[in-house]
Amino acid sequence: MKNIVLLFLIGFSTNAQNINLVNKDINQKNDIKKKWFETINIRGYAQVRYNKLLETNPDLGCEQCDKSWGGNNSFFIRRGRIIFSGNAHDRVYFYIQPDFASSAGTTNMVFQIRDAYFDLALDKDKEYRLRIGQSKVPYGFENIQSSQNRLTLDRNDALNSAVSNERDLGVFFYWATKSKRELFKKLIDDGLKGSGDYGIFGFGIYNGQTANRTEANNNQHIATRFSYPFEFKNGQIFEAGVQAYKGKYVIQSKTTGVATNFNSEYIDERIAASLILYPKPFGLQAEYNIGTGPEFNKTTYSIDQKKLSGGYIQATYNLKIDNNQFFPFVKYQYYTGGKKHELDARSYKVNDLEIGVEWQPIKNFELVADYTISNRRYEDAILLNNSQAGSLLRLQAQFNF
């Protein structure tokens, strides 16, 4: 009997040791963390457009919107982007986005950096962040909304004329509670056309000459934004925001003989309001801004300091039929003022109506048909009297990967 008990104790001890060794091995494997470069996320999207269907006026175009609109253009790759992102550390997040379909004059398919920034979390919940590098300036909901998520093919002239390509080089502070950051993410993940996470409150300084351009006067712009999403018990989500920026902009593209201020420097400041009702299923989006900036004056053949104003309103509906997702939309926009980034701070008056639909048969493919009725006056020292009106059907195939 004693021998049997002894053998039992020896066997139990051996099994316990084996179990401890297995647990130790599992714990050691769990302790081995992946290196940061093993967790890099790679994704992207591409947009191919055709703008010639039902075109009534080939002289009608929009330089800042889409260089393939008007003229003798045909098929055009509007964007071709690959995004690299990840956490180099629990407190350090990086985001690099090059575009392989940028344009430089008459040359297309030019490689150019769009985003290159780092988020430094100031607390463990990452509610307080510093964003350092080239990123979107927090001005306007549609400006910071990714083109991958936007319904209409182009951003509105009124707010997008504030920051060409929406980006600049600087430092921004963002704050949002953990729950609101999760909501911002949910609006993207659920396909509700969200703007992404730019915080409830944002504030920062940046060069002011727009992305991929060096500073011209060592006088940085400042921008601030407050935007708060409300989630109601019925599941509907509404977001209201206000934003503003100010600085001094240096005109860098002008016709010989056109008079400008001293050093071609102009006050550049705006304020805007945003209202967004997310499509569950009906959606409504509206923004309006006022301000001052440089604008071409054909009477005096000069670039003057002038007031500007404009905005847009957009209605949409979220419709699912079997596995197909549809977003029919209607958008009207208005803008009067200059575009500081264009030749001679080109003077504009815009009245556009867009009627279209986005179709998503699968997650990796979207097709947009956008019928545009446009009436635009845009004048500079070359185009002294230039008013164009017309309509066209624009198509875009987008591939998400």
C-alpha positions in Angstrom: 0.0 0.0 0.0 2.8 2.4 0.9 4.5 1.6 -2.5 1.2 2.4 -4.3 0.9 5.8 -2.5 4.5 6.6 -3.2 4.1 5.8 -7.0 1.0 8.0 -7.0 2.8 10.9 -5.4 5.7 10.6 -7.8 3.4 10.5 -10.8 1.4 13.6 -9.6 4.6 15.5 -9.0 5.9 14.7 -12.5 2.6 15.7 -14.2 2.6 19.0 -12.2 6.1 19.7 -13.3 5.1 19.1 -16.9 2.1 21.3 -16.6 4.3 24.1 -15.1 6.7 23.7 -18.0 3.9 24.0 -20.5 2.5 27.1 -18.8 5.9 28.6 -18.6 6.4 28.0 -22.3 3.1 29.6 -23.2 3.8 32.6 -21.0 7.2 33.1 -22.6 5.6 33.1 -26.0 3.0 35.6 -24.9 5.7 37.8 -23.6 7.4 37.9 -27.0 5.8 41.0 -28.6 5.7 41.6 -32.3 8.2 44.2 -33.5 6.6 47.4 -34.6 7.4 46.8 -38.3 5.5 43.5 -38.1 2.3 45.4 -37.3 2.3 47.9 -40.2 -1.1 48.2 -41.9 -1.0 48.6 -45.7 -4.2 49.6 -47.6 -5.1 52.0 -50.4 -7.5 53.0 -53.1 -7.6 54.2 -56.7 -10.1 56.3 -58.6 -10.5 56.2 -62.4 -12.7 58.8 -64.0 -14.4 59.7 -67.3 -16.0 63.2 -67.7 -17.1 63.4 -71.3 -20.5 61.9 -71.3 -23.4 64.3 -72.2 -20.9 67.2 -72.1 -22.5 70.4 -73.4 -19.5 72.8 -73.0 -15.9 71.6 -73.2 -14.6 75.0 -72.1 -16.2 74.5 -68.7 -13.8 73.1 -66.1 -12.5 73.3 -62.5 -8.7 73.4 -62.1 -8.7 72.7 -58.3 -11.5 70.1 -58.6 -10.4 67.8 -61.4 -7.9 68.6 -64.2 -9.6 66.1 -66.5 -12.8 68.1 -66.5 -13.2 70.0 -69.8 -11.0 70.3 -72.8 -9.9 67.3 -74.8 -9.4 65.0 -71.8 -10.5 61.4 -71.6 -9.9 58.7 -69.1 -8.0 59.9 -66.1 -6.7 58.4 -62.9 -7.7 60.9 -60.2 -6.1 59.2 -57.2 -3.8 56.2 -56.7 -2.9 55.9 -53.1 -1.2 53.4 -50.8 -1.4 54.1 -47.0 1.1 52.8 -44.5 0.2 53.2 -40.9 0.8 51.6 -37.5 2.2 52.0 -34.0 5.9 52.3 -33.6 5.2 52.5 -29.8 2.0 52.4 -27.7 2.2 56.2 -27.6 3.5 56.8 -31.2 1.3 56.3 -34.3 2.5 57.0 -37.8 0.6 57.6 -41.1 2.3 57.9 -44.5 0.2 58.3 -47.6 1.9 58.8 -51.1 -0.2 59.5 -54.2 1.0 57.9 -57.5 -1.5 59.9 -59.6 -0.7 63.5 -58.9 -0.3 66.0 -61.7 2.4 68.5 -62.5 1.5 70.8 -65.4 0.7 68.5 -68.3 2.5 65.5 -66.7 0.3 63.0 -64.9 1.2 60.0 -62.7 3.6 62.0 -60.6 4.6 60.5 -57.2 3.9 62.9 -54.4 3.5 62.7 -50.6 0.1 63.6 -49.3 0.3 62.7 -45.6 3.4 62.1 -43.5 2.7 62.6 -39.8 3.1 61.1 -36.4 0.6 61.1 -33.5 2.1 61.3 -30.0 -0.4 60.3 -27.4 0.0 62.3 -24.2 -2.0 59.9 -22.0 -2.6 56.1 -21.8 -6.1 56.4 -23.2 -4.9 58.5 -26.1 -7.5 61.2 -25.6 -4.8 63.9 -25.9 -2.6 63.8 -29.0 -0.1 65.9 -30.8 0.0 65.4 -34.6 3.4 66.4 -36.1 4.2 66.5 -39.8 2.2 67.0 -43.0 -1.5 66.4 -42.5 -5.0 67.7 -43.1 -5.7 71.2 -41.7 -8.8 70.9 -39.4 -11.0 73.2 -41.4 -14.3 72.0 -42.7 -15.9 68.6 -42.5 -15.7 67.8 -46.2 -12.1 68.9 -46.3 -11.0 66.4 -43.7 -13.3 63.7 -45.0 -11.3 61.2 -47.1 -12.0 61.2 -50.8 -12.4 57.4 -50.4 -15.5 58.1 -48.3 -16.9 61.2 -49.9 -20.0 60.8 -52.2 -19.5 63.6 -54.7 -16.5 63.4 -56.9 -15.0 66.7 -55.7 -15.0 68.8 -52.6 -17.0 72.1 -52.6 -15.2 75.2 -53.9 -16.3 77.4 -51.0 -14.3 75.6 -48.2 -11.8 73.7 -50.3 -10.5 77.0 -51.7 -9.2 77.6 -48.1 -6.5 74.9 -48.3 -5.5 73.4 -51.6 -5.1 69.6 -51.2 -6.5 70.1 -47.7 -3.0 69.6 -46.1 0.0 71.6 -44.8 3.0 71.1 -42.6 2.7 71.9 -38.9 1.8 70.7 -35.4 -1.8 70.1 -34.2 -3.2 69.2 -30.9 -6.3 67.0 -30.8 -8.6 66.0 -27.9 -11.6 63.7 -27.7 -12.9 61.3 -25.1 -12.3 57.6 -25.6 -16.0 57.0 -26.3 -16.2 59.8 -28.9 -13.0 58.4 -30.6 -14.7 55.1 -30.9 -17.8 56.8 -32.4 -15.6 58.6 -35.0 -14.2 55.2 -36.0 -17.6 53.5 -36.0 -18.9 56.1 -38.5 -16.2 55.0 -40.9 -16.4 51.3 -40.2 -20.2 51.3 -40.7 -19.9 53.1 -44.1 -21.7 56.2 -42.9 -19.3 58.6 -44.7 -17.6 59.9 -41.5 -14.8 62.4 -41.5 -12.4 60.3 -39.4 -10.9 61.1 -36.0 -9.9 64.8 -35.8 -11.0 65.1 -32.2 -13.7 67.0 -30.5 -11.3 69.9 -30.2 -8.3 70.7 -32.4 -5.8 73.5 -32.5 -2.5 74.0 -34.3 0.0 76.0 -36.3 1.1 75.4 -39.9 3.1 77.0 -42.7 0.1 78.3 -44.6 1.4 77.8 -48.2 -0.3 74.3 -48.5 1.1 70.8 -48.9 4.5 70.2 -50.4 5.4 73.9 -50.6 8.0 75.7 -48.5 7.0 78.6 -46.2 7.2 81.9 -48.0 7.1 84.5 -45.2 7.9 82.9 -41.8 4.4 83.8 -40.7 2.6 80.6 -39.7 -1.2 80.2 -39.9 -3.2 79.1 -36.9 -6.4 77.0 -37.0 -8.9 75.7 -34.5 -11.9 73.4 -34.7 -14.6 72.2 -32.4 -17.0 69.5 -33.6 -19.3 67.3 -31.4 -21.2 64.2 -32.5 -24.5 63.4 -30.7 -25.8 59.8 -30.8 -29.5 59.6 -30.0 -31.4 56.6 -28.5 -33.0 55.8 -31.9 -29.5 55.3 -33.4 -29.4 58.6 -35.3 -26.2 60.5 -35.2 -25.9 64.3 -35.6 -22.7 66.3 -35.6 -22.3 70.1 -35.3 -19.0 72.0 -35.7 -17.3 75.4 -36.0 -13.8 76.1 -37.2 -11.6 79.0 -38.1 -8.1 79.9 -39.3 -6.0 83.0 -39.9 -2.6 83.9 -41.3 -0.8 85.7 -44.1 -0.6 84.1 -47.6 2.0 84.9 -50.2 0.9 84.8 -53.8 3.3 82.6 -55.8 1.6 82.4 -59.2 0.8 85.6 -61.1 0.9 87.0 -64.6 3.6 89.6 -65.4 2.3 93.1 -64.9 -0.4 92.2 -62.4 -0.1 94.5 -59.3 0.0 93.0 -55.9 0.5 94.1 -52.2 4.0 94.6 -50.8 5.8 91.2 -51.0 2.6 89.7 -52.5 1.3 89.1 -49.0 -2.4 89.1 -48.1 -4.5 88.5 -45.0 -5.9 85.0 -45.2 -8.7 84.2 -42.6 -12.0 82.4 -42.5 -14.6 81.0 -40.2 -17.1 78.2 -41.0 -20.0 76.2 -39.5 -20.8 72.5 -40.3 -23.9 70.5 -39.7 -24.0 66.8 -40.5 -26.9 64.3 -40.1 -25.4 60.9 -40.9 -27.4 58.7 -43.4 -29.4 56.3 -41.2 -31.0 56.1 -43.6 -31.6 59.8 -44.6 -28.6 62.1 -44.4 -28.1 65.8 -44.6 -24.8 67.7 -44.8 -24.3 71.5 -44.9 -21.4 73.9 -44.5 -20.9 77.6 -44.9 -17.9 79.9 -44.5 -17.0 83.6 -44.7 -13.7 85.4 -44.7 -11.2 87.5 -46.6 -8.3 86.8 -49.0 -6.6 87.8 -52.2 -8.7 88.0 -55.4 -8.0 89.2 -58.9 -9.6 92.5 -59.9 -10.0 92.7 -63.7 -10.9 96.4 -63.5 -7.6 97.5 -61.9 -5.6 94.5 -63.3 -4.4 93.8 -59.7 -4.8 91.3 -56.9 -6.8 92.9 -54.1 -7.8 92.1 -50.5 -11.5 91.1 -50.8 -14.3 89.4 -48.9 -15.4 85.8 -49.8 -18.3 83.6 -48.9 -20.0 80.4 -49.8 -21.1 76.9 -48.9 -23.1 73.9 -49.9 -25.9 71.6 -48.8 -26.2 67.9 -49.6 -28.9 65.4 -49.1 -28.5 61.6 -49.4 -30.2 58.3 -48.6 -28.6 55.0 -47.5 -30.3 52.2 -49.3 -29.4 48.5 -49.2 -30.9 46.0 -51.7 -29.6 42.5 -51.2 -25.9 42.8 -51.0 -25.8 46.1 -53.0 -25.4 49.4 -51.2 -26.7 52.6 -52.8 -26.3 56.2 -51.9 -28.3 58.6 -54.1 -27.5 62.2 -53.5 -28.2 65.8 -54.4 -25.8 68.6 -53.8 -25.9 72.4 -54.4 -23.0 74.7 -53.9 -22.3 78.4 -54.1 -19.1 80.4 -53.8 -18.0 84.0 -54.6 -14.4 85.0 -54.0 -10.8 84.3 -55.0 -8.7 81.1 -55.1 -5.3 82.1 -53.7 -3.6 78.9 -55.0 -4.5 79.6 -58.6 -3.0 82.0 -61.1 -3.5 85.7 -60.1 -5.7 84.5 -57.2 -8.3 83.8 -59.8 -11.7 85.4 -59.2 -14.7 83.0 -58.9 -18.5 83.0 -58.8 -19.8 79.4 -58.7 -23.3 77.9 -58.8 -23.4 74.1 -59.2 -26.0 71.4 -58.8 -25.1 67.7 -58.7 -27.4 64.8 -58.9 -25.9 61.3 -58.6 -25.7 57.9 -57.0 -22.9 55.8 -55.5 -23.2 52.0 -56.0 -21.3 49.5 -53.9 -21.9 45.9 -55.0 -18.9 44.7 -53.0 -16.6 46.3 -50.4 -13.7 46.6 -52.8 -15.5 48.4 -55.6 -17.7 51.5 -55.9 -19.1 53.2 -59.0 -20.3 56.8 -58.9 -22.5 58.5 -61.6 -22.6 62.3 -61.0 -24.6 64.5 -63.3 -23.4 68.1 -62.9 -25.1 71.3 -63.9 -22.7 74.2 -63.6 -22.5 77.9 -64.0 -19.0 79.4 -63.3 -17.3 82.7 -63.7 -13.6 82.4 -63.2 -11.3 85.2 -64.3 -7.6 86.1 -64.2 -5.2 88.3 -66.3 -5.3 85.7 -69.1 -9.1 85.1 -68.9 -10.4 88.6 -68.4 -14.0 87.9 -69.3 -14.8 84.2 -68.7 -18.2 82.8 -67.8 -18.9 79.2 -68.6 -22.1 77.2 -68.1 -23.0 73.7 -69.1 -23.7 70.1 -67.9 -22.1 66.7 -68.1 -22.3 63.2 -66.7 -19.2 62.2 -64.7 -18.3 58.6 -63.9 -15.8 57.2 -61.4 -14.8 53.7 -60.6 -13.1 53.3 -57.2 -11.2 50.3 -56.1 -10.5 49.7 -52.4 -7.7 47.4 -51.3 
